[in-house]
Amino acid sequence: MANNTGKKFGGREKGTPNVLTKEVRAVLKAVVFEEVALIQDHLKELDPKIRLQILIKLLPYVCPKLESVQHDLGEPVEWGIY
């Protein structure tokens, strides 16, 4: 039968962290930090064309893309800020 009372029976108490998730995140964090430390060495071993493609893909994570600025009619071309 389904529990229609709205009360929780069994399982973790509310607010108790999931131990497995915590452990998996810790392992993944360690792996990522090791790889970040080795990125420069890995990039030096690559063909220049592939290295440039990878750097282009990583660039948006370092520098945000700039949006173009539009000039609408009625706005002054120069704002007179000196």
Secondary structure, DSSP 4 states (H G I P E B T S, - for coil): ----SS---SSPPTTPPPHHHHHHHHHHHHHHHHHHHHHHHHHHHS-HHHHHHHHHHHGGGTSPPPPP----TTS-SS----
